Amino acid sequence: MYKKSHLLACLALATALAGAVQAAPLAPDDASINDNLCLWLRNPGINLDEASGMWTDSSGRGNDAVPAGDISGATYVGPTLSFGSNPTVFNGEFSTAKFSGDVDDLLRAANINGGTNLSELTIIAVYKLYNQDQSGAGMTRPVGVGSFIGEGANLGNYFNLANDVSIRKDNGSVQGATATHPDDEFFVRAARMNASSINQWFNTTGTLELVHEASGASYTTSTDNFYLGDLRADSTDGGGTSGYSTSDIEIAEVIVYNTDLTDAQIEGINEWLQGNVGSGGGNPLATAPNPADGILYENTWVSLSWRAGYYAVSHDLYFGTDFVDVNDGAEGTFFGNMSATSQVVGFPGFPAPDGLRPGTTYFWRIDEVNDANAASPWKGDIWSFSIPPKTAYDPDPADGAEFVDPNATFSWTGGFAAKLHTVYMGTNFDDVNDAAGGTPSGSASYSPGTLESEKVYYWRVDEFDPPTTYKGDVWSFTTPGSVGNPQPANGAVDVQITANLSWTPADNAASHELYFGADADAVAVKNATTASPEYIGPRTLGAESYDPGGLAWDSSYAWRVDEVYPTETVKGLVWTFETADFILVDDFESYDDIDPLPGESGINRIFDKWIDGFGTTTNGALVGNDLPPYAETTIVHSGVQSLVYRYDNANKTSEATLTLVYPKDWTAEGVTKLSLWFRGASGNAAERMFVALGGNAVVYHDDAAATRISRWTEWIVDLTRFADQGVNLANVNTITIGFGTKNSPAAGSTGQMYFDDIRLYR
């Protein structure tokens, strides 16, 4: 955004004399420079999560900046959201991440270059400093590459930007310029380093000017951790003669490359920033709900409050006890339009005039309104808070716990406003449920003495808030030796529809009685008997399994195993699980690290099932680790294992193939999509990624450089794309993951990928 009164000749002269340069706008992630983009923190109004403090990286590398945590006795948290502008430089108002001088707030994006040092580096940032009247104000460093030692300590031995014109590097200064750093004014700053020189530019008036040049040697960092905030540079203990800075800093944009961009590229990004900082504004939705979303709130009234959305002029409040009603704005949930960002609830004349009810969850949402904006109103997120019940809750042992220590002391959270607690306990549900007349206590804990092994115990806590007693729920648990270890596990989700049930019998039981159904209440001890439809029948000792004959898609189930003894039948706990809304192809959880004996074949190592190019000269794929654990156990999308996959496409293609036993029918349950999650690295060679069925029906990823995506990413493929190539989706025998162009080896290079959660969806 250059001053239009300048003639071309004057511009040329100014460039030669003052160091100003110009170029066409260049997006920070333009294809010409994207391979070197390590970090891009932008639009904090959208990308900064104040609750967690994380500022999401927009570079595609997954280098999110998060609170630096505990360092040398100080606990560093994230910044807060603010807004700013400079109409001389930027098109409009924009959101910022505010680092307050009196708060220990510091962000760190670790290993932005894959954990290596940087001999070439470009940092471009939009920020301002203010309140620079503290001791050592000139030492403020808003951003930099380094290793932060602690509060008041220097970000030394590395490369960072001071608030004076010098660049702080290697625990010293690279100085020599006379330009004045702006105070309390947003501007663009660019700094470039290579092994022999450092340059920097300021844009404070709409024109990018070269303000600093230095020559030297060995300008190289020894880390690639990137920090944002008041780095408070001084001696390592903060005890230097000048003290340390506690200036306020607001940062709107930070872009980092692992190369020394050209003058024209830096100017192009400057031009782009002037027109695009804050583009789309901040988050249009209301944020920062108080009470916090999902919290237990112990009172019968509350003052709701929130942070206004970026464009909001006023706010519509919806409030009620039903999620769907609040979400749909049903009658009785709308409580008016208001200009304030708070609303009292729970008093006469306000929402919930009779007070908030214990044991009730309340839902609320704020729609942001600005009649001058065509997108208004912006429908808000649904938030909730719950008033604790009058009954006891949060028991320990938890309801349904297995193999509880017979010498355990029990505890719970007292009901809302409870003064006294009465405990009932036994091995018969009806006895505990019907018990009365117990001795109350002021303590929310209970020591029952030593319990018997191989038993199911029931207990209940009644709460007394004068003059009313609130009868508690009946909880249950087992002691060691009881029936247990259900498979699927109690509370499991995403269980496959082909699953069988199994369990471990009680130590001394003679046989079992099995109950199974879709309704947990119907299966429960108080309801299900041998005359109930949920009763499956007796199971002999040694037959601790059951095939339900196929489960329903995306459904809930409950089951129970009673243990039969010569003198009694001990009724078991109710176990529940939910089936998945997908068919699993491979989640890589079943593979083991068991090596075969000499002469035997492997059984279930990951590379025994995913056949790669080991031992060939035409297939560059190698899956699994060389030594146990053979599956990847650190970089996973879900669960505890994933597939690590190395490719080498030097005149080869890379393919790893799984022969399917199940599922082979890729039309079952109406599935239509193949989903797989992958993760690469920015340093990978850019190679085409494909998935193939039946050998030669191939679909390539739309991004020819998907191998360089360094965050977990879902790839969804419509199954018709395989059917159109002649694949019989009702009988799929193999799936292949590959790199390169199938059947066309060419000159290529290497990389490492990870895969997880291969599924079929409707």
Stockholm file with secondary structure:
# STOCKHOLM 1.0

chainA/1-762         MYKKSHLLACLALATALAGAVQAAPLAPDDASINDNLCLWLRNPGINLDEASGMWTDSSGRGNDAVPAGDISGATYVGPTLSFGSNPTVFNGEFSTAKFSGDVDDLLRAANINGGTNLSELTIIAVYKLYNQDQSGAGMTRPVGVGSFIGEGANLGNYFNLANDVSIRKDNGSVQGATATHPDDEFFVRAARMNASSINQWFNTTGTLELVHEASGASYTTSTDNFYLGDLRADSTDGGGTSGYSTSDIEIAEVIVYNTDLTDAQIEGINEWLQGNVGSGGGNPLATAPNPADGILYENTWVSLSWRAGYYAVSHDLYFGTDFVDVNDGAEGTFFGNMSATSQVVGFPGFPAPDGLRPGTTYFWRIDEVNDANAASPWKGDIWSFSIPPKTAYDPDPADGAEFVDPNATFSWTGGFAAKLHTVYMGTNFDDVNDAAGGTPSGSASYSPGTLESEKVYYWRVDEFDPPTTYKGDVWSFTTPGSVGNPQPANGAVDVQITANLSWTPADNAASHELYFGADADAVAVKNATTASPEYIGPRTLGAESYDPGGLAWDSSYAWRVDEVYPTETVKGLVWTFETADFILVDDFESYDDIDPLPGESGINRIFDKWIDGFGTTTNGALVGNDLPPYAETTIVHSGVQSLVYRYDNANKTSEATLTLVYPKDWTAEGVTKLSLWFRGASGNAAERMFVALGGNAVVYHDDAAATRISRWTEWIVDLTRFADQGVNLANVNTITIGFGTKNSPAAGSTGQMYFDDIRLYR
#=GR chainA/1-762 SS CCCTTSCHHHHHHHHHHHCCCCCCCCCTTCTTTGGGEEEEECCHHHHEETTTTEECCCSSSCCCBEECEEETTEEEBCCEEEEECCTTTSSSCEEEEEECTTSCBEEEECCTTTTCCCSSEEEEEEEEEECCCSTTGGGCCCEEESCCCSTTCCCCSSEEECSSSSEEETTEEECCCCCCCCSSCCEEEEEEECSSEEEEEEESSSSCEEEEEEECSCCCCSCCCEEEECCCCSSTTSCSTTCCCCCEEEEEEEEEESSCCCHHHHHHHHHHHHHHTTTTCSCCSCEEEESCTTEECCSSCEEEEEECCTTCSEEEEEEESCHHHHHHTCTTCEEEEESSSEEEESSTTSSSTTCCCTTCEEEEEEEEECTTSTTCSBCCCCEEEECCCSSCEEEESCTTBCSCCTTCCEEEECCTTCCEEEEEEESCHHHHHHCCCCCCBSCSEECCCSCCSSCEEEEEEEEEETTEEECCCEEEEECTTSSEEEESCTTEEEECTTCCEEEECCTTCSEEEEEEESCHHHHSTTTCCTTSTTEEEEEETTCCEECCSCCCTTCEEEEEEEEECSSCEECCCEEEEEECSEEEEECSCSCCCCCCCTTCCCSSCHHHHEECCTTCSSBCCEESCSSSSCSBSSSCSSSSCBEEEEEECSSBBEEEEEECSSCCCTTGGGCCEEEEEEECCTTSCCCCEEEEETTTEEEECSCTTGGGCCSCEEEEEETHHHHTTTCCTTSCCEEEEEESSTTCCBSCCEEEEEEEEEEEEC
#=GC SS_cons         CCCTTSCHHHHHHHHHHHCCCCCCCCCTTCTTTGGGEEEEECCHHHHEETTTTEECCCSSSCCCBEECEEETTEEEBCCEEEEECCTTTSSSCEEEEEECTTSCBEEEECCTTTTCCCSSEEEEEEEEEECCCSTTGGGCCCEEESCCCSTTCCCCSSEEECSSSSEEETTEEECCCCCCCCSSCCEEEEEEECSSEEEEEEESSSSCEEEEEEECSCCCCSCCCEEEECCCCSSTTSCSTTCCCCCEEEEEEEEEESSCCCHHHHHHHHHHHHHHTTTTCSCCSCEEEESCTTEECCSSCEEEEEECCTTCSEEEEEEESCHHHHHHTCTTCEEEEESSSEEEESSTTSSSTTCCCTTCEEEEEEEEECTTSTTCSBCCCCEEEECCCSSCEEEESCTTBCSCCTTCCEEEECCTTCCEEEEEEESCHHHHHHCCCCCCBSCSEECCCSCCSSCEEEEEEEEEETTEEECCCEEEEECTTSSEEEESCTTEEEECTTCCEEEECCTTCSEEEEEEESCHHHHSTTTCCTTSTTEEEEEETTCCEECCSCCCTTCEEEEEEEEECSSCEECCCEEEEEECSEEEEECSCSCCCCCCCTTCCCSSCHHHHEECCTTCSSBCCEESCSSSSCSBSSSCSSSSCBEEEEEECSSBBEEEEEECSSCCCTTGGGCCEEEEEEECCTTSCCCCEEEEETTTEEEECSCTTGGGCCSCEEEEEETHHHHTTTCCTTSCCEEEEEESSTTCCBSCCEEEEEEEEEEEEC
//
